[in-house]
């Protein structure tokens, strides 16, 4: 059963969407503003988000940007804002689709199914290989020069983040936001401890994680 989050400040709109998706076997959660959406998202596990733009407290663009800093979950904007500039803004924030109201609920359900299946298919085959380090996201397998490596969950997550952002300087704050989340309450030096443990396990690949003094780290891949 797929799980979706519907974010819209109009009760009738949420009910309409919820009814159509429930008929198709979806499990549907709701939020009526941007702040509530982020709170619900942080506490659950979803396959897709349907997101309005014009909402109180925090608009859909801001919600999408916040979620994209932590997750690649599929997002469909569903909004009355129909200008090309609005659509371009939505896609620039890495939304997967943009539908304008009024809309066909049947088309929305069909698009949601297609996007979810496509996303799951991509994840099943998503392998990253850089300079002898290989990560298979589907199986959480990490190998160095063909030999499997045993990492903790956080070690795996930070290595994956490094590889996806190779040759980019990442601040400690940026790493905290993307590995632990915005509700992290520990000390910033927790990042240094985790990186130290990861370096020890990477053996001859450890020097690929370069310390940028006073800022953070960079996963350096030389051409």
N, C-alpha and C positions, 0 to 999 in steps of 0.2 A: 504493500500500500504506500503510495506517494504521500508526502506531507508537505503542505504549502502554507505560507503565511500571507494573508491578505491585509494590506494596509490602506485604509481609506477612512476619511472622517465622516462619510455619509453612511448611516446605518442601513438604509435601503440598498445602497450599492453593495455593501459587504454581504448582506443577506442574499442578494441576487447571485453574486459570484459563488458564495458558499453553497447555495442550493444546487447549482449546476455541477460544481466539482464533487460534491458529496454523492450525487447520482452516478458519477463515474468512479466511485470508490476511493476518492481522495480523503485524507484526513486534513481538516482545515482549521487553522488558528487565525485569530483576528487581532488587529491593533487599530486604534482610531486616531493616532497621531505619531509623529516621527520618534519622539522619545520613547513612547510605549513600544514602538516597533523594534527599536534597538534592544530594549530590555527583554522583550519576548524572544528575539533572535538569539540573544546571548544565553538564554536558559533552555533552548530547545535545539532540535536537529531537524532541518528542513531540506527539501529537495528543490524548492523554488520559492521566490517571493514575487507577489504581484503588488506593485507599489504606485500609489497616487503621488502627485507632485505638490499640489496646493493643499497643505495641511497646517494646522496650528502647531506652535512651538518649534517645529523643525520640518522644513519641506523635504520632499522626496529626493531632490538632488543631494542634499546634505546627508540624508540617510544612506543613499546609495554610495556616496563617497566614503562614509565611515565603514560600511560593510565591506566595500572593496579593499580597504586597507588590511582586512583580516581574512577575507574569504572570496572564493571564486564561484559561490553559489549563483545559479541562474536568477536573473532579475528581469521582470517584464514591467515596464512603465505602462500604467493605464490611467489616462488623464484627459482632461478637457483642453489642455494646451496643445494646439494643433499646428502652430507655426513651424516652419522648417528649422528656424533657429532653436526652438525648444527641443525638437527631435535630435538635432546635431549635438546639443548639450547632453541629452540623455545618452546618446551613443558614445560621446567622448568620455563619459563616466563608466564606460564598459558595460552598459545595460545590454542584455541579450536581445530584447525586442522592445518596440514602442508602439502601443495601440492607443487610438484616440476615442473618446466618448462622443456620441453613442457608438456602441460596438456590438458585435454578435457574440454572446456567451459561448456558443458552440465553437466559433473560431478561436476564441481565447483558450478554451479547454484543449482544442486540437494543437494549438501552438505550444501550450504548456507541456503537453505530453511529448511532443517532438523535441523540444529543447531539453527536457529532463533526460530523455533516452539518449540524445546526442551527447550530453554532458557526461552521462555515465559511461558511454562508449569511449569517450576520450580518456576518461580516468583509467579505464581498464587497460589501455595501451600506452599510458603515459610513463615513458622511461626517460631518464636524464643521464647522460654519460659525458663526463668531462675529465680529461687527463687521467683516466684509469679509475675514477670514482663513478660508480653507477648506482642510481636509485630507481627502483621500480615502485611507483606510488601505489599501484594496485595491490601489491603484496607487502608493502613497507619493507622491502628487502634492500639492503645496502651492501655493496661489495667494493673492494679495492683490488684492482688487478685480478678480478675473478674470484677472490676469496671473500666469503661472506663476513660481514662485520656485525657485531652485536652492540646496539645503541639503545639508550633509554628513549622514552617518548620525546622529551624535550631536546635531547641531543639529535635525534632524527629530524625534528622540526626545524631546528636552527641550521643544520647542514643543508636541508632541502631549501630553506630560505636563502642561504648563502649561494647555492648553485643557481637558483633562479634569478639572483641579483648579482651575478659575477661582475667583478671589476667596478662595482659601485660602492662608494663609501657609505656604510650604514651606521648611524648613531646608536648608542646604547638605548636611547629612548625609542627609536624606531624598532629595534629588535624586541624590546619589551612589549610594545603595542602589538606586534605581529606574532610573537611567540606565546606571550602570557595573556594578552588582551588588555583593554583599557581599564579593567577593574583590578589590575595588579597592585598589591599593597606591600610588596617586599622592598628590598634595597636594590639600588641600581647595580651594585657590584655582583649581584646574582648572575648577571650576564657574563662577567669576567670569569666567574667560577665555572659556568657551563661551557664557555669557550675553551678554558684550560683542559677540562675533562675530554672535550671533543678532540682537541689537538693531540692528546695523549693516545687516543684510539686511532687517529688517522696515520700514525707512524710517519713514513717518509712523505706523506702528503700534508703534514701539519703546517709546513711553512707557506702553504697556499692561503692560510688565514693570516692576513697581515694586520697588525695593530696600528691604527691611525691615532697617534698620541693626542690625548685630550678630546677625541671625538668618538671613536668606536672601532669598527673593523671593516676590512675589505677582503673578499674572497678573490684573490688575484690569479687570473688565468692569462699566462703569457702567450702571445701569438706564435 
